Amino acid sequence: MSKFAFIPLESTRIGSRPSVYALEIGGTCQFADFLGIKLSEPQYRDEMISILRVIEQFSNMKMIPKTRFRDITPKGNSIKEYEFKKQAIRIYAAKISNLGALIIFASSDKDSQARDIKNFQRTKSQLIAEIGNKNPHTFITNTNIKI
Amino acid sequence: MITREQLLREPAYWTEDLKLSLFEMLETYRQQNQLSRKELADKLGYSKGYISQILNGNFDHRLSKLVELATKLGMVPVLKFETVERYMEIEQTQVLQRTNVISTSTMLNVNLVKDYQVQSNPVYHSSMESDNVRYLRIAA
């Protein structure tokens, strides 16, 4: 059984099928933990809510200001990488074919930005190797866990 | 964990929603008219800094300024309000209609008008039938 699983992001879901998921590794979802912490911190709560609205905009395939969202795919890489940001908060996601966007990592520490992107890309590479030719939908959690 | 309903009850969600709406209107106009930010600012009689703030999604508008900007683009802002419960019903009905789970006539029975049905996002559309009004849209 894979250590990777995809958890649907329900709060930004409008359609019958979510198009944004968060990555769980070995039973831990970094984004879910990050979201919970930021929503409980008054100085970050509004930023976190705003960024969820931007993620919704992305899943609706609508235009987003460059200050909120950018494509950070390295040259020559066929798998798209995205950064959502609002002030200090940055969320890193990758496009998974036949599934949608998968949030892999989130941070609010500006000093660690370069290191965060490297970690995100390393995790993404491991994940893509793990998915291989499998249907990505088989990685979606079949429990009631939702974000 | 935050539910859809909890998210919709957050003021920050709607503030961001309006900023994105304003950005979409102005960026669409800029692209359609093939204007740089500077050219757009000159054409509308605003500073480049003001235009950049909107296109960066950072401007917290005074109502009068928002109305002025919309009308300069040949648009009118339409403000409507819905209860959260009603808004969620509309979202779900729209999804069902989009996926052909329910018919057009059913749609009309839940008070949605024809041109609302083709919109991909109900937030920005002005023609949703309702006596209660609680969302803002820039309508052509």
Interface residues (C-beta under 8 A of the other chain):
Chain A: E10 S11 T12 R13 I14 G15 S16 A32 L35 G36 L39 R45 D46 E47 I49 S50 L52 R53 V54 Q57 N60 M61 K62 M63 I64 P65 K66 T67 R68 K146 I147
Chain B: M1 I2 T3 R4 Q6 L7 E10 P11 A12 Y13 T15 E16 D17 L20 F23 E24 E27 T28 L55 N56 G57 N58 E91 Q94 V95 R98 T99 S120 N121
